[in-house]
Amino acid sequence: MIRSVVFVCLGNICRSPAAEAVFRAQAPGLASDSAGTSDWHVGEPPYGAMQAAALARGIDMSDLRARQFGPEDFARFDLIVAMDGDNLARIEAQRPQGSDTPVHLLTDYAPDSGADHVPDPYYTRDFDGTLDLIEKAVGGLIAQISGDREEVD
């Protein structure tokens, strides 16, 4: 049963904190966090343009701070969700021996979107498009988690 999720991107200032904030808003009873596979922005708040785009949708992510993903996250979370294949590979490279914590792409939860990754708006500058995809995929993730809970309960 999934009770905690960590969302992971490269710098932890755009995609993964946005996914965490959307998840928090849609599934307040579940634990969530976000992290980056790099240490470039550790301790920094989410990127200003991403915060503004999220806030325009009523999603406040101003309290979040970037941190780096580490092997201990495999034990801390029931599910690890990567924003793209490069970060998924970086996550898997840190998998401790014997860990069976599932790692999936966020877009796995939005198969009808046609996307195979969440584009990085830091480079594309399409913060709203990124949020549209994140909201859709997080909704799919929550639906799957809710379905899993019903089967277990």
Secondary structure, 3 states (H helix, E strand, C coil): CCCEEEEEECCCCCHHHHHHHHHHHHCCCCEEEEEECCCCCCCCCCCHHHHHHHHCCCCCCCCCCCCECCCCHHHHCCEEEECCHHHHHHHHCCCCCCCCCCEEEHHHHCHHHCCCCCCCHHHHCCHHHHHHHHHHHHHHHHHHHHHHHHHHC
